[in-house]
Structure formats: structure tokens, C-alpha cells
Amino acid sequence: MSCIHVTTQDQLDEALSSAGRGACIHLDGDGEFEISSSGSASVSASGSASVSAYDSASVSASGSASVSASGSASVRAYGSASVRAYDSASVRAYGSASVSASGSASVRAYGSASVRAYDSASVRAYGSASVRAYGSASVSAYDSASVSAYGSASVSASGSASVSASGSASVRAYGSASVSAAKYVAVHKHSPNTTTTGGVVIEPKPMTDPTATDWAEYYGLDVTEGIVTVYKGVNDQYTTSRGADYSPGATPAAADWKPTQACGNGLHFSPSPGHTFDYNPAATRFLACPVRLAELVVIGDKVKAPRVEAPGCVEVDLMGRPVTRLETAESKSGK
């Protein structure tokens, strides 16, 4: 695909207003650019360009480009690009890209990307990515990612991820993750292969043939009038690979429901947004779904149910907090 190359803000504005659907726009030079909404156009920045992206703008940054993103803007950063993400902006960082995330921004970091997360920002780190988490930020670390957690930050680590935690941070460690924790950090050790130093180590006993009530109590889920809230990880269109629609307010049901203790024949759910990654690693959005406890069938660390009860699904962040998005029907459909 040929791209429209622009070097000034006026050229960018003209390109955004005249480019057809799916057009490619490239920001050249070391100018400063502002993008309020790019529709379905794809914008990339290189060199030492500085970009501010708002609303649902989409930006790809490489080289030493600098990007500031807010609203529901989406950014992909490569090389040594630098990104500051606010509100509910979404960032994917590769190479040695650097990201500072605050508000309810979400970041996925790969390679040797580095992330600083504040407030209620959420981060998923892979490869040898490094993360510093502050405030109530939440981090999920995989492979050999390295995380330093401060304040009341929350970390979930698996693979050979390394975590250093202090303050009132909390850590959930899986697989062969390594955790070094200050005296009062709570470390939930979910695998005998996990290495922990310091902290207050909590080792939950595995469940044996649990009932739905046992399962809910094990994961600390509240049950109100027979209804328990469970979670689903989906794509940007609120659907799964099987096509079920979990849009906010939706009440999907399984036409093939069978209360058998086996996968299939039902809607499958996890006990937290973070747990959904075990079954949908590519999940970008998360839904809290009310289901009837008496109808749940436990399958290991997940459950299945015949339907979602009214008032339906509610979109949440990785910490389970409700989120709102200002999106058009067109942007949601991916058109």
C-alpha cells in the first residue's frame, strides 16, 4: 500500500480529511503533529516527529518519534519511540520503545520495551520487557519480563518473569516466576515452581472436586441473590472466536447447553479479567457477566453457564472496574 507522506500539520489535516477508508498516512521529519480523529486511516510516525493523538485516532510510531495519546487513541510504538498514554488510550510497544501510561490506559509491551504505569493503567509485558508500576496500576508479566511494583500496584507473573515489589503492592505468581518482595508485600504463590524471597507468602490449597459455591469462594467472588459475576475476554468487536456477542448490555445464551463437566456446550467464563488470558491471550476487552450460581459447571479454573443474566455484560478493565467508551457503531464494527 502506498502512503501519503506529510511534513506539516496542514498537510496532515488535509490528508486525514481527504484520504479514503483504510488510507496510509506517514508523518515525516521532526515536526509536531496533532491528530484528533483519524477515522479508519492508518497513521505512522518516524524520525523525531512528535504526535498528539486524541479520540479514536490510530498511530504507529517508530524511530525516535514521540507520541502523546489520550481518549481511546490507539498507538503502536517501535524502535526507540516514546509514548505518553492517558485516559483509555491503548498502546502496543515493541523493540526498545518507551511508554508512560496513566489514567486507565492499557499497554502491551514486547521485546525490550520499557513501561512506567501509574494510576489505574494496566500493562501486559512479554519477552524481556520491563515495567515499573505505581499507584493502583495492574501488570501481567510473562516470559522473562521484569516488573518493579510500588504503592498499591498489583502484579500477576508467569513463565520466568521477575518481580520486585515494595510498599503495599500485591503479587500473584505462577509457573517459574521469581518474586523478591519487601516485608509487607502479599505474594500469592500459585505454583510449587515459583521462587519467592521476602513478603507475606500465601499458598492457596488446590481445590478438589469443587462445587460452584466452592469455586466462587476460592476466587473471592460475591454471590448476591444467587447471581455471581464472572469474566470474559473478547476482541475489539466484543466477540470470541466462536462468534458469541458479549457487547455491553448483551445477554448471550448457549443454544447447545449441556451441564456436563467438559469444555463445549455452554458459555465459558473465568474468575477475573486477568484469568481470561489463559484462554484468550489476544483479548483486548473484558466483560463482567452475571450468571446464576446454581447453573454453573466447574471445569478447573473456569466455569461454564447456559446464559448471561440481565442486566447483561458490563465492560471492565483488568482490575474489574467498569469502563465507558465513546465509540460510534462504525468504529465498533471495525469498518
N, C-alpha and C positions, 0 to 999 in steps of 0.2 A: 504494500500500500504506500503510495506517495504521500508525503506530509507537507503541510503548509508551514513554512518557516517564517517566524516573526521576530523582530528585534525591538519593537516598541509596544507600549500599551495600546496605542491607537490601532496598530496592525492586529494585535491580539483581539481587541474588541470587534473589529471588522470581521476577522476570521471566525470568531465564535458566532456572530450573527448571520453570516452567510454560508458557513460550512454545512454540508449535508449531513444526514444521520450517519454516525459512525466515522466521521472525518477524523483525520490525524493532524494535530497542530503541535509544532515543535517550537519551544522558546529558546532562542539563540542569544549568545553574548552574555553580558554581565548586568543587564538591566533589571529593573524591578517591575514585577507584573502582579496584577490583582485579578482574580477570577471569582466572580460572584455566582455564576452557574454556567456549566459547560454543556448542559443538556446531555446528549449522548456522545458528544465529541470526546476524543481522547487527547489529552494534552501532556506533553513531556517537556522536561526542562533539563538543560545540560550547561556545561561551562560553570560560571559562578552566578548564574541567574538567581534572583530572589523572587519567590512567588508567595502570594497570599491567596488561599482558596477558601471559599465560603459555600454555604448551602449544600447542594449535592454535586459540586464540581468534582471532576476526576483528574488527577495529576500524577504523572510519572516523572521522578526526578533522578538524575544521575550526575556523575562528575562531582563537583563541589557545590551543586545547586543548593539553595536554601529555601525551604517551604514552610509557611505558616498556615495551618489548616484548622477551620472551625466549622460549626454547623454539622452537617452529615457528609462533609467533603471526604473523598477517598484519595489516598496517596500511596504510590509505590516508589520506594526510595532505593537507589543502588549506589555502588561506589562509595564515595565519602560524602554523599548528600546529607544534609542536615534538615530535620523536620521538627516543628513545634506543633503539637496537635492538641486541640481544645474541644470542649463540648462533646459531641458524639462522633467526632471525626474518626475515620478508620485508616490505619497505616500498615503497610507491609514493608519491612525493611530487610535489605539484603546486603551482602558484602560487608563493608565497614561503615555503613550508613549509621547516622546518629539520630535518635529520636528522643524528644522530651514530651511526655504525654501528661495531660491533666484533665480535670473535669471527668467526664465519663468516656473519654477517648479510648479506643481499643487498638492494640498494636500486635502484629505478628512479626517476630524477629528471627531471622535466619543467618547462617554463616557466622561472621564475627560482628554482626550488628550490635550496637550498644543502645540501651534504652534507660531513661530515667522516668519513672512513673510516679505521679502524685495524685492526691485527692482520691477519686474512685476510679481512676484509669485501670484498665485491665490489659494484661500482657500475656502472650503465649510465646515462649522462647525455645528455639531449636538449635541444633548444631552446637557451635561454640559461642552463641550469642550471650551477651552479658546484660544483666538487668539490675538496676538499683531501684528499690520500691520504698516509697514514703507514704505517710498518711494512711488512708484505708485502701491503697491500691491493691489489686489482686494479681498474682502471677502464677502461670502454669509453666513449669520448666521441664524440657525433655532432652534426650540425648546427653550431651556434655555441657549444656548451658550452665552458666554461673549466675547466681542471684544473691544480692545483698538486700536484706529486708530490714526496715526501720519503722519506728512508730507502731501503728497497729496494722501494718501491711500483712496480707495473707498470701501464703505461697503453697502451691501443690507441685511436688517434684517427682519425676520418674526417670527411668533409664539410669544414666550415670551422672545426672545433674548434680551440681554442687551448690549448696545453700549456706549462707552465713546470715544469721538472724539475731536481732537485738531488740531492746525495748519490749513492747507487748505484742510483737509480731507472732504470728502462728504459722506453723509449717505442717503440711501433710506430705509424708514421704513414702514413695513406692519403689519397687524394684531395687536396684543397687544405688539409689540416690545417696549422697553423702551430705549430712547436715551438721554444721557447727553452730551451736546456739548459746546465747547468753543465759544467765541463771534462771530467768523467769519466763523464757520463751516456751510456749507449749508446742511440743513436737509429737504429732500423731504418726506413729510408726506402723505402716500397713504391710510391711514385708520383712521377713527374717533376714533378707539380704541387705537391708538398709543399714547404713553406718551412721550413728549419732554420737555427738560429743556435746555434753552440757545440756542445758534446758530441762524441762519437765517432760519426760518421755511417757507417752500414753500408748499402750499397745492394745487395741481392741481385740477381743477374742473373736475368732471366726464364728459365724452363725452356722448352726447345724439344723438342716431341715426346717427353716423358719416359716412361720405363718406371715400373712400380710401385716399383722399387728407387730410381730417381732421385727420385721424388716423396717417398718416405719420408725419404731423405737430405736433401732440400731443406728439409723441415719439422722435421728433427731427431728423427724417430721411431725408437724402438728396435725391432729385429726379433729375436725370440727363437724359435728352432726353427721358423722360417717363419711366425710369428704376429706381426702388428703391431697395436697398439691405435689405433683411430680413434674419432671422437666424433660423437654425435647430439644435437641439441637438440629437446626434446619439450615437451608441455604438462604440467599438474599430474597428469594421469592416465597419464603415460608413453607417450602415443600421439602419432601425427602426423596430419596432415590426411588421409592415406591409410589411417589406421586401424591401422597396424602397432603391435604392442605391444613396447616396449623396457623393460619393468619390470626392476628389478634381478634378475639371475639368468636372465632370458629369453634365448632363442636364436632370434630371428626368422629366417625364411628367405623368399626371394623365389620364389614359385611360377612366376613368368613370366621367370625369369632368362635373359638373353641377354648374352654377353660383347661387346657392341657398344659403340663409343666414342660413346655418345649417352645422354641422360637417359632414365630409364624402364628397365623390365626389370631391376630389381635394387634392393638396399638402398643408399642414398646416405649418404656419411659425409664429415666434414671433418677436417682435421689437428689441430684444437684445439677446446675448448669455445667460445672466442670466435669462431672462424670459422663456427660453426653459425648465428650471427645473420644471415649473408649469405643464408641460405636459409630461415630460420625466425626472423624478427625478434621474434616473440611468444614464443619459447622461454622457459620458466621453470625447466626442469630439464635436466640434461645427463648423458649416459651415455658411459662409456668402453667400447668394444666390441672384443673381439678378433676379428680376421678373418685369413684366410690370404693372405699377400702374393702368392703365385703366382696367385691368383684375382682380384686387384684389376684394375679397369679405370680408368685415369686420365681424368678429364674436367675439365680446367682445374685449379682449386684444390680440387676434391673428387674422390672416387673412388666407385665402386660395387662391391658384392660380392654373391655369391649368398646368403650366410648369416653369422650371428654364431656363432663357435665357442664351445664350452664353455670355462670355466665360466659364460659368459654376460655380460650387461651389468652394469656397476658404476656406480652414481650417483656423480658427482663435482661439484665446484664449478667456477667459471670458471677456476681455476688448475689444474684436473685432479686435485685431491686428493679421495680418497674421502670421502663424507659418509654419515651414517646419519640416518634419520628415525624418530621414534616416532609412527606413524600407525596408525589402525585401518583395516580393509578398507573400512568405510563412508566414512571421510573420503577415502580414495584414490579411491573411485568417484565422489565428488562428490555423494553422496546426502545 
